[in-house]
Amino acid sequence: MLSLNPISLLFIIVIFNGVFFFCALLVASNDRKHFAFLFSLLPILTLIVIQALIYTERWYRTFPHLLSLIYPMALLIGPLFYLFVKSRVGRDNVFAPTQLLHFIPFTLAILFFRQSIFAPYETKIAIWQASLQRDDFTATGFALMIFKVVLNSSYLFMVWRIITAYQQAHGDRLTREFASALQWLKRLTILILSIWPVYLLAGVYLFFTGTYHTKLDYILYASFATVIHAVAYVAIRKPTAVTTNHVPVFERMKYANSALPAKEAQELLKKLSATMVTEKIYRDSNLTLPKLADYLNIPAHTLSQLLSQHLNVNFNDYINRFRVEEARGKLLDPAGRKSTNLAIAFEVGFGSKASFNRAFKKVVGKTPSRFAREQH
């Protein structure tokens, strides 16, 4: 009968969560391009914990394949989390070649460990066995640990600064739901950031005492992975935590010093209006500003600037106006009255009855039910 210790059971739970949330997010998201960094982060964290389970249960004779990959993969945690958050509240919502610079440490680590990473099967097993017989903490290992802590902590600190700057710049313009989601994401960042100093202090103690326990790494990664998986959970259950339709804080100075040329703005407004009227893209309940910008083949910040400066409206209000107008037409149509308000709400693009009622009252001045009753 297979017997597992408590730490291994924790690893299995984390691995299950990683696979489950990755699949759920993959299925639930209709805007996968903008979740690319999160899609990459989850399987990497899951592989790290799988490696921890293999080592803890001494399964390395059967599965030595991930040998030496755990360190390079750890160097991806900070950069991927940073790029993920920045893509949600910044202008970097599409992939750019310059973002590859964030993966230089990972590439260098692969080169550093290339002999063991690409070693034959039998050689990897021998390396595993040799590592189990050593309990000293070398200067090289200590330097690598310091670099790992500094790199990831730096990225997480930048994430905290990005969120803080966004809150300060747009605090009075954020919806209550999105402001709450941002605050949750900020607390999560602080929680993750607090893990690394503890890990560093433990590593310093082990180095100066002359011993090293590899399980320190695995406990860290299991905790880290569990926290990061919460991001995927919120991405599915509370999408506003990872998406935004507000003007990025990185663009606010640009907006203040520049404006779209009048001719270009008019052409874009005609194109936007034609798209909404003829193609009724607003019926997509998962429509976001980046998604609409991609559809129009223009940058997201240009669309946001167009709505803000030329229509004096934010993205949500602009989209909801079209939804409300179509819903009002259906309520006025005798044939449409046979449908329930909820059915009409879903048909025109609202995700819930509450959001439909709120938007309808904001535009029309009364709830859909009251509006319908007054037509009889």
C-alpha positions as CSV (number, residue, x, y, z in Angstrom):
1,M,0.0,0.0,0.0
2,L,1.3,3.4,-1.0
3,S,2.2,5.5,2.1
4,L,2.8,9.2,1.8
5,N,4.1,11.7,4.4
6,P,2.1,14.9,5.1
7,I,4.4,17.1,3.0
8,S,3.9,14.8,0.0
9,L,0.1,15.0,0.5
10,L,0.4,18.8,0.5
11,F,2.4,18.6,-2.8
12,I,-0.3,16.4,-4.4
13,I,-3.1,18.8,-3.4
14,V,-1.1,21.7,-4.9
15,I,-0.4,19.8,-8.1
16,F,-4.1,18.9,-8.4
17,N,-5.0,22.6,-7.9
18,G,-2.5,23.7,-10.5
19,V,-3.8,21.3,-13.2
20,F,-7.5,22.0,-12.3
21,F,-7.2,25.8,-12.4
22,F,-5.1,25.8,-15.5
23,C,-7.7,23.7,-17.4
24,A,-10.6,25.7,-15.9
25,L,-9.0,29.0,-16.9
26,L,-8.1,27.7,-20.3
27,V,-11.8,26.7,-20.9
28,A,-13.4,29.8,-19.2
29,S,-11.3,32.5,-20.8
30,N,-12.4,33.9,-24.2
31,D,-9.5,36.3,-24.2
32,R,-6.6,33.8,-23.9
33,K,-4.0,36.0,-25.6
34,H,-4.2,38.5,-22.7
35,F,-3.8,35.6,-20.1
36,A,-0.7,34.2,-21.8
37,F,1.6,35.0,-18.8
38,L,-0.8,33.4,-16.3
39,F,-1.2,30.4,-18.6
40,S,2.6,30.0,-18.6
41,L,3.0,30.6,-14.8
42,L,0.6,27.9,-13.6
43,P,2.2,24.9,-15.4
44,I,5.7,26.1,-14.4
45,L,4.7,26.2,-10.7
46,T,3.0,22.9,-11.0
47,L,6.2,21.3,-12.5
48,I,8.2,22.7,-9.6
49,V,6.0,21.1,-7.1
50,I,6.0,17.8,-9.0
51,Q,9.8,17.9,-8.8
52,A,9.4,18.4,-5.0
53,L,7.1,15.4,-4.7
54,I,9.5,13.2,-6.7
55,Y,12.4,14.2,-4.4
56,T,10.5,13.8,-1.2
57,E,9.2,10.3,-2.1
58,R,12.6,9.2,-3.6
59,W,11.0,8.6,-7.0
60,Y,14.0,10.0,-8.8
61,R,15.1,6.6,-10.1
62,T,11.9,6.4,-12.2
63,F,11.4,10.1,-12.9
64,P,14.8,11.9,-13.0
65,H,13.7,14.0,-16.0
66,L,13.3,17.3,-14.1
67,L,16.8,17.3,-12.6
68,S,18.3,20.8,-12.3
69,L,15.3,22.4,-14.0
70,I,13.8,23.5,-10.7
71,Y,16.3,26.4,-10.3
72,P,15.8,27.9,-13.8
73,M,12.0,27.6,-13.5
74,A,12.1,29.4,-10.2
75,L,13.6,32.4,-12.0
76,L,10.5,32.6,-14.1
77,I,8.1,33.1,-11.2
78,G,8.8,36.8,-10.6
79,P,9.0,37.9,-14.3
80,L,5.8,36.0,-15.3
81,F,3.8,37.4,-12.4
82,Y,5.1,40.9,-13.1
83,L,4.2,40.6,-16.8
84,F,0.8,39.2,-16.0
85,V,-0.1,42.0,-13.6
86,K,1.4,44.7,-15.9
87,S,-0.7,43.4,-18.8
88,R,-3.8,43.8,-16.7
89,V,-3.3,47.4,-15.4
90,G,-0.7,48.7,-17.9
91,R,-0.5,49.2,-21.6
92,D,1.6,46.0,-22.2
93,N,-1.5,43.9,-23.0
94,V,0.0,42.4,-26.1
95,F,3.3,40.5,-26.5
96,A,6.3,42.6,-27.4
97,P,9.8,41.3,-28.4
98,T,11.4,43.5,-25.6
99,Q,9.5,41.4,-23.0
100,L,12.0,38.5,-23.9
101,L,14.6,40.5,-21.9
102,H,12.8,39.4,-18.7
103,F,13.7,35.8,-19.5
104,I,17.5,36.3,-19.8
105,P,18.2,35.0,-16.2
106,F,16.2,31.9,-17.0
107,T,18.2,31.4,-20.2
108,L,21.5,31.9,-18.4
109,A,20.5,29.4,-15.7
110,I,19.7,26.8,-18.4
111,L,23.1,27.3,-19.8
112,F,24.7,27.0,-16.3
113,F,23.0,23.7,-15.5
114,R,23.0,22.4,-19.1
115,Q,25.2,19.4,-18.3
116,S,22.8,17.9,-15.8
117,I,19.6,19.1,-17.6
118,F,20.6,17.4,-20.8
119,A,22.4,14.5,-19.3
120,P,21.4,10.9,-20.2
121,Y,18.9,9.0,-18.1
122,E,21.5,7.0,-16.1
123,T,23.7,10.0,-15.5
124,K,20.8,11.9,-14.0
125,I,20.1,9.1,-11.6
126,A,23.8,9.1,-10.5
127,I,23.7,12.9,-10.0
128,W,20.6,12.5,-7.9
129,Q,22.2,9.8,-5.7
130,A,25.3,12.0,-5.2
131,S,23.3,15.0,-4.2
132,L,21.5,12.9,-1.5
133,Q,24.8,12.0,0.1
134,R,25.9,15.7,0.5
135,D,24.6,17.9,3.3
136,D,27.0,20.9,2.9
137,F,25.9,24.2,1.5
138,T,28.5,25.4,-1.0
139,A,29.3,29.1,-1.8
140,T,28.0,28.6,-5.3
141,G,24.7,27.2,-4.0
142,F,24.4,30.1,-1.6
143,A,25.1,32.7,-4.3
144,L,22.5,31.1,-6.6
145,M,20.0,31.2,-3.8
146,I,20.7,34.9,-3.1
147,F,20.3,35.7,-6.8
148,K,16.9,33.8,-6.9
149,V,15.6,35.7,-3.9
150,V,16.8,39.1,-5.1
151,L,15.4,38.6,-8.6
152,N,11.9,37.4,-7.5
153,S,11.7,40.0,-4.7
154,S,12.5,42.8,-7.1
155,Y,9.8,41.8,-9.6
156,L,7.2,41.5,-6.8
157,F,8.2,44.9,-5.4
158,M,7.7,46.3,-8.9
159,V,4.2,44.7,-9.0
160,W,3.3,46.3,-5.8
161,R,4.5,49.7,-7.1
162,I,2.5,49.3,-10.3
163,I,-0.7,48.5,-8.5
164,T,-0.2,51.3,-6.0
165,A,0.5,53.8,-8.8
166,Y,-2.6,52.7,-10.6
167,Q,-4.8,53.1,-7.5
168,Q,-3.4,56.6,-6.8
169,A,-4.0,57.7,-10.4
170,H,-7.5,56.2,-10.9
171,G,-8.9,55.8,-7.4
172,D,-11.9,58.0,-8.0
173,R,-12.6,56.4,-11.4
174,L,-12.6,52.7,-10.4
175,T,-15.7,50.8,-9.9
176,R,-16.2,49.3,-6.4
177,E,-15.8,45.8,-7.8
178,F,-12.5,46.5,-9.6
179,A,-11.1,48.6,-6.7
180,S,-11.7,45.7,-4.4
181,A,-10.1,43.3,-6.9
182,L,-7.0,45.5,-7.1
183,Q,-6.7,45.6,-3.4
184,W,-7.0,41.8,-3.2
185,L,-4.2,41.5,-5.8
186,K,-2.0,43.9,-3.9
187,R,-2.4,41.9,-0.7
188,L,-1.6,38.8,-2.6
189,T,1.6,40.4,-3.9
190,I,2.6,41.4,-0.4
191,L,2.0,37.9,0.9
192,I,4.1,36.4,-1.8
193,L,6.8,39.0,-1.3
194,S,7.0,38.1,2.4
195,I,7.9,34.5,1.7
196,W,11.3,35.3,0.2
197,P,12.9,37.1,3.2
198,V,12.0,34.1,5.4
199,Y,13.5,31.8,2.9
200,L,16.6,33.9,2.7
201,L,17.1,34.1,6.5
202,A,16.7,30.3,6.7
203,G,19.3,29.9,3.9
204,V,21.8,32.2,5.6
205,Y,21.4,30.2,8.8
206,L,22.0,26.9,7.0
207,F,25.0,28.3,5.1
208,F,26.8,29.5,8.1
209,T,26.1,26.3,10.0
210,G,27.5,24.4,7.1
211,T,24.5,22.3,6.3
212,Y,21.7,22.5,3.7
213,H,18.3,20.8,3.7
214,T,16.8,20.7,0.2
215,K,13.3,20.4,1.6
216,L,13.6,24.1,2.4
217,D,13.2,24.7,-1.3
218,Y,10.3,22.5,-1.7
219,I,8.3,23.8,1.2
220,L,8.9,27.3,-0.3
221,Y,7.7,26.3,-3.7
222,A,4.7,24.5,-2.4
223,S,3.6,27.6,-0.4
224,F,4.4,29.9,-3.4
225,A,2.5,27.7,-5.8
226,T,-0.6,27.5,-3.5
227,V,-0.7,31.3,-3.2
228,I,-0.2,31.9,-7.0
229,H,-3.0,29.4,-7.8
230,A,-5.3,31.7,-6.0
231,V,-4.8,34.2,-8.8
232,A,-6.2,31.6,-11.2
233,Y,-9.1,31.0,-8.9
234,V,-9.9,34.7,-8.8
235,A,-9.4,35.0,-12.6
236,I,-12.2,32.5,-13.0
237,R,-14.6,33.5,-10.2
238,K,-13.8,37.3,-10.2
239,P,-12.5,38.3,-13.6
240,T,-12.2,42.0,-12.7
241,A,-9.2,41.0,-10.5
242,V,-7.1,40.4,-13.6
243,T,-8.8,42.5,-16.3
244,T,-9.5,46.2,-16.6
245,N,-11.2,48.6,-18.9
246,H,-9.7,51.7,-17.4
247,V,-7.1,54.0,-18.9
248,P,-3.7,52.6,-17.9
249,V,-1.6,54.7,-15.5
250,F,1.3,54.5,-17.9
251,E,-0.7,56.5,-20.5
252,R,-2.0,59.3,-18.3
253,M,0.9,61.7,-19.0
254,K,0.7,60.9,-22.7
255,Y,-3.0,61.8,-22.8
256,A,-2.3,65.0,-21.1
257,N,0.3,66.1,-23.7
258,S,-1.1,64.7,-26.9
259,A,-4.4,64.2,-28.6
260,L,-5.6,62.2,-31.6
261,P,-5.7,64.3,-34.8
262,A,-9.3,65.3,-35.5
263,K,-9.5,63.6,-38.9
264,E,-8.1,60.3,-37.5
265,A,-10.4,60.5,-34.5
266,Q,-13.5,61.0,-36.7
267,E,-12.5,58.0,-38.9
268,L,-12.0,55.8,-35.8
269,L,-15.4,57.0,-34.3
270,K,-17.2,56.1,-37.6
271,K,-15.4,52.7,-37.6
272,L,-16.3,52.0,-34.0
273,S,-20.0,53.1,-34.5
274,A,-20.3,50.9,-37.6
275,T,-18.9,47.9,-35.7
276,M,-21.3,48.4,-32.8
277,V,-24.4,49.0,-35.0
278,T,-23.9,46.5,-37.8
279,E,-22.0,43.7,-36.1
280,K,-23.4,44.2,-32.6
281,I,-20.2,43.1,-31.0
282,Y,-21.5,44.5,-27.7
283,R,-23.6,41.3,-27.4
284,D,-20.4,39.5,-26.3
285,S,-20.7,39.4,-22.5
286,N,-16.9,38.8,-22.2
287,L,-16.1,41.9,-24.3
288,T,-13.2,43.9,-22.9
289,L,-11.4,47.1,-24.1
290,P,-8.3,45.2,-25.3
291,K,-10.5,42.6,-27.1
292,L,-12.5,45.4,-28.9
293,A,-9.3,47.2,-29.7
294,D,-7.9,44.0,-31.3
295,Y,-11.1,43.7,-33.3
296,L,-10.8,47.2,-34.6
297,N,-7.1,46.6,-35.2
298,I,-6.0,49.6,-33.0
299,P,-4.0,49.8,-29.8
300,A,-6.0,49.5,-26.6
301,H,-4.8,52.9,-25.3
302,T,-5.9,54.6,-28.5
303,L,-9.4,53.2,-28.1
304,S,-9.4,54.3,-24.4
305,Q,-8.3,57.8,-25.4
306,L,-10.9,58.0,-28.1
307,L,-13.7,57.1,-25.7
308,S,-12.4,59.4,-23.0
309,Q,-11.5,62.5,-25.0
310,H,-14.0,62.4,-27.8
311,L,-17.1,60.8,-26.3
312,N,-16.4,61.6,-22.6
313,V,-17.4,58.1,-21.6
314,N,-15.6,55.1,-20.2
315,F,-15.6,51.7,-21.9
316,N,-18.3,50.1,-19.7
317,D,-20.8,52.9,-20.1
318,Y,-20.2,53.1,-23.8
319,I,-20.9,49.4,-24.3
320,N,-23.8,49.3,-21.9
321,R,-25.6,52.1,-23.8
322,F,-25.8,49.9,-26.9
323,R,-27.0,47.0,-24.8
324,V,-29.6,49.1,-23.0
325,E,-30.9,50.6,-26.3
326,E,-31.4,47.1,-27.8
327,A,-33.0,45.9,-24.6
328,R,-35.4,48.9,-24.6
329,G,-36.4,48.1,-28.2
330,K,-37.2,44.5,-27.2
331,L,-39.3,45.6,-24.3
332,L,-41.2,48.0,-26.6
333,D,-41.8,45.2,-29.2
334,P,-44.9,43.2,-28.4
335,A,-43.1,40.1,-29.6
336,G,-40.2,40.8,-27.3
337,R,-42.4,41.1,-24.2
338,K,-42.8,37.4,-24.3
339,S,-39.2,37.0,-23.2
340,T,-38.2,37.5,-19.6
341,N,-36.0,40.4,-18.5
342,L,-33.2,37.9,-17.7
343,A,-33.4,36.4,-21.2
344,I,-33.2,39.8,-22.8
345,A,-30.3,40.8,-20.6
346,F,-28.3,37.8,-21.7
347,E,-29.3,38.3,-25.3
348,V,-27.9,41.8,-25.5
349,G,-24.7,41.0,-23.7
350,F,-25.2,41.5,-19.9
351,G,-23.7,38.8,-17.7
352,S,-26.3,39.1,-14.9
353,K,-29.7,40.5,-14.1
354,A,-28.2,42.8,-11.5
355,S,-25.8,44.5,-14.0
356,F,-28.7,44.7,-16.5
357,N,-30.9,46.5,-14.0
358,R,-28.2,48.8,-12.9
359,A,-27.1,49.9,-16.4
360,F,-30.7,50.2,-17.6
361,K,-31.7,52.5,-14.8
362,K,-28.6,54.6,-15.3
363,V,-29.5,55.2,-19.0
364,V,-33.3,55.2,-18.9
365,G,-33.9,56.4,-15.4
366,K,-36.0,53.4,-14.3
367,T,-35.7,49.7,-14.0
368,P,-36.5,47.4,-16.9
369,S,-39.5,46.0,-15.0
370,R,-41.0,49.4,-14.4
371,F,-40.2,50.5,-18.0
372,A,-42.0,47.4,-19.3
373,R,-45.1,47.9,-17.1
374,E,-45.5,51.5,-18.2
375,Q,-45.7,50.4,-21.8
376,H,-48.9,48.4,-21.2
